[in-house]
């Protein structure tokens, strides 16, 4: 299938649905990682600002960085597949697709069984049909 605009891949509904078994456990893991990272976020931002002053202790007793690295690793899987994570805390994923000659997003929420909604590129979750 030819791509349109800046999208490397356009998914059919069947292709998007076929990825759900691989995406679901990764999204669930990323959400748990996100929850573990959040308590350290402000401390990490302060440490990053002070790093030029000779270093700073990592937040969370050093456990913060491995969590961030694993989150980045999991996100890379989605990016490589051409899937867009729209909201990690909410578990929202979009698949660029073509509908009636224009690019739209097939939309999936991690708690949904399969991909069953779509929305315009600028509509977001509230514009799902």
N, C-alpha and C positions, 0 to 999 in steps of 0.2 A: 504494500500500500504506500502511495506517495505521502510524504509529510507535507504539512502546511505551516507557514510561518516559522516560528522558532522551535517548534516541536520536532524532536528527533523521531518520534514514533506516534502513530495514531492507532488506537486500540479498537478492535471490534468488541461488541458486548461479550462474545464467547471468549475472546482472549483475556479480557478483564476478569471475567468470572473464573477462568482457569487459573489465574494467579492468586486468588483468594486463599487457597490452602497454604501457600508459601508466605503470603503477606500477614495473615492473621496472627500467627505466633510471634512474628517479628514485631508487629505493631504492639501486641500485648507486652512484649519484653521492653520495647522502647518507652511505653507509658510507665512501666515500673521504674525504669532508669530515670526518666524525667522526674518522677516523684522523689526519688532518692537524691537527685541533684539539686532540686529546688531549695532545700533548706541551706545550702552552701552557696547559692548564687550571689547574694550580696557580698559575702565575705570574699569570694573569688574575684568579683569585680574590684573590690578595694585592693586586694593583693596585686591584681594586674596593673592597677594605676601606680602602685608603689614599687613595682619591679625595677624601675630605673634607679631607685635609691639603694640598690644593693641586694635585692632579693627579698623574698617574703615567704612565710610558711604557707603551705597549701591548706585550703579549708578541709574540714572533715578528716583531719589526721592523715592526709595523703590519699584517702580513698576517693576523693573527688575526681582526680585526673583519670583513673581507670574507668570510672563510670562515664565520663565525657567521651573517652576514646571508644568505648563500646557503643555508645549512642551514635557516634559518627560512623562507625563501622556498619551498624544496622541501617542507618539512613542511606549510606552508599549503595546498599542493595536496592532500595527503592529508586534512587536516582539512576543507577545503571539500567534498571528495567524500564525507565521512562515514566515512572509513576511519581506523582507529586503528593507529598505529605502536606496537607493544608493546615492541619491542626493536630499536633502531637498530643496535647492534653485531652482533646476531644476524640482522638482516634479517627480523623477524617482524611480520606485519600481521594484524589482525583486522577482519572485516566483520560488523557486527551483522546478525543474521538471525533468522527465526522458524522454529522446529521444534516440531512437535506442540503448538502453542499457547503456547510460551514463547520468550523471546528467548535466543539462543545466539550464539556467534561462529563464523563460518566463518574458518578459519585458513590462512594462506599464509606460506611461507618463501621468500625471494627465490630460493633455488636449486631450488625445486620448479617443475615445468613449469606447473602450474595449481593452482587451489584444489581440494583433495580431502579435507580434514579439517575437523572442527568440534569445539568443546568448549563446556562449560558456561561461563557468565560468570565463575565463580570458580575454574575448573579450571586455566586456563593451558595452556601448550604441553605439559606432561607429561600432561594429561588429554585430549589429542586422540584423536578416534575417526575 
